[in-house]
Amino acid sequence: WPAATALAYLAGLFELVAGLAVLVGFQTRIASYLLAAFCLVTAFVFHSGPINIPDFPEAANGLLSVFNQIMMMKNITIAGAFLVLGSFGPGALSLDARLGRPVAA
């Protein structure tokens, strides 16, 4: 990936800001939908294929491929949770509720 270090910092910053937004309940629906999309993109772009590191034993590459598949399923599961949060919205104690925005019933 070009500029991989810069992309890693941008991804970390996005996760931090969006995670804090979900934590305090500010623009929860938008943040949760963006985080769900982020989880799905990372699952399919970075965790969908087998691992084949040259000069590694075949068993080690197989084990890494299994771990990679587990990480893919984890990301898809977390994306599902973010979609549920986005669908139902934040609770009554959220910042959105205090600002008079629509929240979960």
BALOBA-1460 file (C-alpha; in Angstrom, 3 decimals):
// residues 105
<rec num="1" residu="w" x="0.000" y="0.000" z="0.000"/>
<rec num="2" residu="p" x="1.327" y="3.447" z="-0.841"/>
<rec num="3" residu="a" x="1.899" y="5.630" z="2.201"/>
<rec num="4" residu="a" x="1.072" y="2.733" z="4.510"/>
<rec num="5" residu="t" x="2.307" y="4.544" z="7.611"/>
<rec num="6" residu="a" x="0.152" y="7.599" z="6.897"/>
<rec num="7" residu="l" x="-2.869" y="5.375" z="6.225"/>
<rec num="8" residu="a" x="-2.282" y="3.551" z="9.513"/>
<rec num="9" residu="y" x="-2.227" y="6.852" z="11.410"/>
<rec num="10" residu="l" x="-5.389" y="8.025" z="9.606"/>
<rec num="11" residu="a" x="-7.147" y="4.753" z="10.380"/>
<rec num="12" residu="g" x="-6.133" y="5.001" z="14.034"/>
<rec num="13" residu="l" x="-7.321" y="8.596" z="14.245"/>
<rec num="14" residu="f" x="-10.643" y="7.666" z="12.638"/>
<rec num="15" residu="e" x="-11.132" y="4.755" z="15.054"/>
<rec num="16" residu="l" x="-10.301" y="6.981" z="18.026"/>
<rec num="17" residu="v" x="-12.623" y="9.843" z="17.051"/>
<rec num="18" residu="a" x="-15.527" y="7.637" z="15.954"/>
<rec num="19" residu="g" x="-15.113" y="5.400" z="19.001"/>
<rec num="20" residu="l" x="-15.226" y="8.396" z="21.325"/>
<rec num="21" residu="a" x="-18.325" y="9.655" z="19.514"/>
<rec num="22" residu="v" x="-20.043" y="6.325" z="20.145"/>
<rec num="23" residu="l" x="-18.824" y="6.254" z="23.747"/>
<rec num="24" residu="v" x="-20.327" y="9.637" z="24.650"/>
<rec num="25" residu="g" x="-23.310" y="9.275" z="22.331"/>
<rec num="26" residu="f" x="-22.537" y="12.152" z="19.967"/>
<rec num="27" residu="q" x="-23.822" y="11.608" z="16.409"/>
<rec num="28" residu="t" x="-24.071" y="7.946" z="17.350"/>
<rec num="29" residu="r" x="-25.929" y="6.759" z="14.276"/>
<rec num="30" residu="i" x="-23.475" y="8.343" z="11.838"/>
<rec num="31" residu="a" x="-20.429" y="7.156" z="13.779"/>
<rec num="32" residu="s" x="-21.751" y="3.618" z="14.106"/>
<rec num="33" residu="y" x="-22.564" y="3.333" z="10.391"/>
<rec num="34" residu="l" x="-19.103" y="4.644" z="9.501"/>
<rec num="35" residu="l" x="-17.472" y="2.203" z="11.916"/>
<rec num="36" residu="a" x="-19.528" y="-0.668" z="10.473"/>
<rec num="37" residu="a" x="-18.345" y="0.221" z="6.980"/>
<rec num="38" residu="f" x="-14.765" y="0.491" z="8.247"/>
<rec num="39" residu="c" x="-14.994" y="-2.968" z="9.843"/>
<rec num="40" residu="l" x="-16.377" y="-4.524" z="6.661"/>
<rec num="41" residu="v" x="-13.740" y="-2.909" z="4.451"/>
<rec num="42" residu="t" x="-10.917" y="-4.055" z="6.704"/>
<rec num="43" residu="a" x="-12.421" y="-7.550" z="6.917"/>
<rec num="44" residu="f" x="-12.618" y="-8.059" z="3.167"/>
<rec num="45" residu="v" x="-9.519" y="-6.137" z="2.103"/>
<rec num="46" residu="f" x="-7.061" y="-7.253" z="4.765"/>
<rec num="47" residu="h" x="-8.392" y="-10.513" z="6.217"/>
<rec num="48" residu="s" x="-10.052" y="-12.386" z="3.347"/>
<rec num="49" residu="g" x="-7.138" y="-14.237" z="1.766"/>
<rec num="50" residu="p" x="-4.771" y="-16.964" z="2.821"/>
<rec num="51" residu="i" x="-1.385" y="-16.120" z="4.307"/>
<rec num="52" residu="n" x="1.694" y="-17.341" z="2.487"/>
<rec num="53" residu="i" x="4.932" y="-15.994" z="3.911"/>
<rec num="54" residu="p" x="7.968" y="-17.246" z="1.986"/>
<rec num="55" residu="d" x="10.399" y="-19.410" z="3.968"/>
<rec num="56" residu="f" x="7.756" y="-20.109" z="6.633"/>
<rec num="57" residu="p" x="6.777" y="-23.736" z="7.232"/>
<rec num="58" residu="e" x="3.526" y="-24.762" z="5.576"/>
<rec num="59" residu="a" x="1.930" y="-25.478" z="8.951"/>
<rec num="60" residu="a" x="2.794" y="-21.975" z="10.194"/>
<rec num="61" residu="n" x="1.257" y="-20.377" z="7.095"/>
<rec num="62" residu="g" x="-1.835" y="-22.540" z="7.601"/>
<rec num="63" residu="l" x="-2.145" y="-21.448" z="11.213"/>
<rec num="64" residu="l" x="-1.742" y="-17.793" z="10.232"/>
<rec num="65" residu="s" x="-4.442" y="-18.258" z="7.577"/>
<rec num="66" residu="v" x="-6.796" y="-19.644" z="10.234"/>
<rec num="67" residu="f" x="-6.073" y="-16.675" z="12.509"/>
<rec num="68" residu="n" x="-6.668" y="-14.339" z="9.558"/>
<rec num="69" residu="q" x="-10.061" y="-15.966" z="8.939"/>
<rec num="70" residu="i" x="-10.935" y="-15.580" z="12.631"/>
<rec num="71" residu="m" x="-10.062" y="-11.858" z="12.420"/>
<rec num="72" residu="m" x="-12.322" y="-11.550" z="9.364"/>
<rec num="73" residu="m" x="-15.263" y="-13.115" z="11.207"/>
<rec num="74" residu="k" x="-14.553" y="-10.882" z="14.219"/>
<rec num="75" residu="n" x="-14.686" y="-7.758" z="12.060"/>
<rec num="76" residu="i" x="-17.950" y="-8.860" z="10.427"/>
<rec num="77" residu="t" x="-19.444" y="-9.510" z="13.869"/>
<rec num="78" residu="i" x="-18.401" y="-6.092" z="15.165"/>
<rec num="79" residu="a" x="-19.837" y="-4.481" z="12.016"/>
<rec num="80" residu="g" x="-23.152" y="-6.188" z="12.789"/>
<rec num="81" residu="a" x="-23.119" y="-4.746" z="16.287"/>
<rec num="82" residu="f" x="-22.456" y="-1.270" z="14.909"/>
<rec num="83" residu="l" x="-25.363" y="-1.683" z="12.481"/>
<rec num="84" residu="v" x="-27.657" y="-2.591" z="15.385"/>
<rec num="85" residu="l" x="-26.450" y="0.463" z="17.303"/>
<rec num="86" residu="g" x="-27.012" y="2.644" z="14.247"/>
<rec num="87" residu="s" x="-30.498" y="1.245" z="13.756"/>
<rec num="88" residu="f" x="-31.649" y="1.690" z="17.336"/>
<rec num="89" residu="g" x="-29.667" y="4.812" z="18.161"/>
<rec num="90" residu="p" x="-28.180" y="5.959" z="21.433"/>
<rec num="91" residu="g" x="-29.828" y="5.700" z="24.820"/>
<rec num="92" residu="a" x="-31.334" y="8.307" z="27.087"/>
<rec num="93" residu="l" x="-27.990" y="9.105" z="28.775"/>
<rec num="94" residu="s" x="-26.231" y="10.000" z="25.513"/>
<rec num="95" residu="l" x="-25.047" y="13.431" z="24.479"/>
<rec num="96" residu="d" x="-27.501" y="13.280" z="21.565"/>
<rec num="97" residu="a" x="-30.384" y="12.922" z="24.045"/>
<rec num="98" residu="r" x="-29.139" y="15.868" z="26.089"/>
<rec num="99" residu="l" x="-28.945" y="17.982" z="22.913"/>
<rec num="100" residu="g" x="-32.538" y="17.107" z="22.001"/>
<rec num="101" residu="r" x="-31.772" y="14.829" z="19.043"/>
<rec num="102" residu="p" x="-33.912" y="11.743" z="18.405"/>
<rec num="103" residu="v" x="-32.736" y="8.702" z="20.390"/>
<rec num="104" residu="a" x="-33.877" y="5.126" z="20.872"/>
<rec num="105" residu="a" x="-37.427" y="4.642" z="22.089"/>
